[in-house]
Amino acid sequence: MKKAELVAQLEGAKALTSVVSIDNVIALIQQLEEGQAVKPEYSITAKLFTRVVDIVEDSIGQMSTHSVVDFESAEFELDWNNRINLTDISLDTDYIYNEIREQLEFAFDIVDEEEEEAIEAQIEAEQPASEE
C-alpha cells in the first residue's frame, strides 16, 4: 500500500464516522510498503570515495574567485539608506565543471568499455574457482 492509498482509506473512514480507531490507523500504517532503496549504479571503496572528495575539494580550493564568478551577471540594488547591495551573482559553472573534471582525469586512469570488460575478465580468470 502506498501513502496515497493510506490517506484515501483514512479519508473514506472519516467520511463514515467522525472517529477513526487508533487500531485501524496502526493496521493501515503497517500495510504501507517499505520504501525500496535505490541501488547505486557503481560501487567504490571508502578509500577511493574519500580520494575523489579530496580531489574535488582541492580543485575548488585552487580556483580563483575571478575565474569562478561571472561578474557580468552581478545584480545590485540601492537600499533605503543609499547603500549598494549585491543581490545576485552567477557562477561560471562550465569553468568549475571543467576544472574538477580535469583534476579527476589527471588522478585516475580512465579506460573505455572494451578495456573495462577485459580487466573484469582478467580479474575473474585470476580468482580461484569455488569448490562446490
Salt bridges, closest charged atoms under 4 A:
GLU11 OE1 - LYS14 NZ 3.88
ASP79 OD2 - ARG83 NE 3.63
GLU105 OE2 - ARG101 NE 2.87
